[in-house]
Amino acid sequence: MDSSTKPGDPEGGGEPSLPRAMAVELERVAEAYRRLPHSKFGLRLEPYGDRAQAGHWLATQLTMVAQGIERWDSPHPPHWRQLPVLGVFALGDQIAVVGNDLLAAYRALKDPRETLIWTPGAGRVPADKALAAVLESTTALRRAL
C-alpha cells in the first residue's frame, strides 16, 4: 500500500483518494492546456481574465500550497516564491511539474489531516483541506476550459 491507496484497497480501485483525485485532475488540466490552440489562450475566462491567466493562476496556487506544505514545521510562513511566466505554450507542462511537486510534498506528510500548513493570507490550515480546495479550483478550471 502506498500513500495513494486506502487501507483495505491495495489496488486503489475504490473511490479515489484525495491525492489520486488531484493527480488525475492535474493531468486533465495539463493536457487541456497542452492541446489548447494558440487562438484560444486569449479568450475571456472570468474571474481570471483569460485562459492563459487562469492557467498561470492555477500553477501559482499549486506552487504556494506546495511551499506551505514543505515549510509546515516552520514557526514562520515561507517567503512565497514567484512562479515565472514561461509563456502560454509552457502552461500545460508548468502545471504538470508544479502539480507533481505539490503531490510529492503532500505524500511526504505523516498525517495530512492533522498537519497544519502555511497558506498565503489564511495562516495555517490542515494539509488535506488545502489540497481539497486546490482540487476544487483545478476541477472548476478544467470544466471552464
RASULJO-V196111 format. One record per backbone hydrogen bond with DSSP energy under -0.5 kcal/mol. CO is the residue of the C=O (numbers start at 1). NH is the residue of the N-H. Records with the same first field share a line. If there is no record, write none. Layout:
CO = NH, NH
This chain:
2 = 5
6 = 9
9 = 12
17 = 21
18 = 22
19 = 23
20 = 24
21 = 25
22 = 26
23 = 27
24 = 28
25 = 29
26 = 30
27 = 31
28 = 32
29 = 33
30 = 34
31 = 35
32 = 36
37 = 40, 41
38 = 41, 42
40 = 43
41 = 51, 52
43 = 51
45 = 48, 49
49 = 45
50 = 54
51 = 55
52 = 56
53 = 57
54 = 58
55 = 59
56 = 60
57 = 61
58 = 62
59 = 63
60 = 64
61 = 65
62 = 66
63 = 67
64 = 68
65 = 69
66 = 70
67 = 71
68 = 118
69 = 72
71 = 74
78 = 80
84 = 86
87 = 90
88 = 91
90 = 94
91 = 95
92 = 96
93 = 97
94 = 98
95 = 99
96 = 100
97 = 101
98 = 102
99 = 103
100 = 104
101 = 105
102 = 106
103 = 107
104 = 108
105 = 109
106 = 109
111 = 114, 115
112 = 127, 128
114 = 116
115 = 127
117 = 125
119 = 123
123 = 119
125 = 117
126 = 130
127 = 131
128 = 132
129 = 133
130 = 134
131 = 135
132 = 136
133 = 137
134 = 138
135 = 139
136 = 140
137 = 141
138 = 142
139 = 143
140 = 144
141 = 145
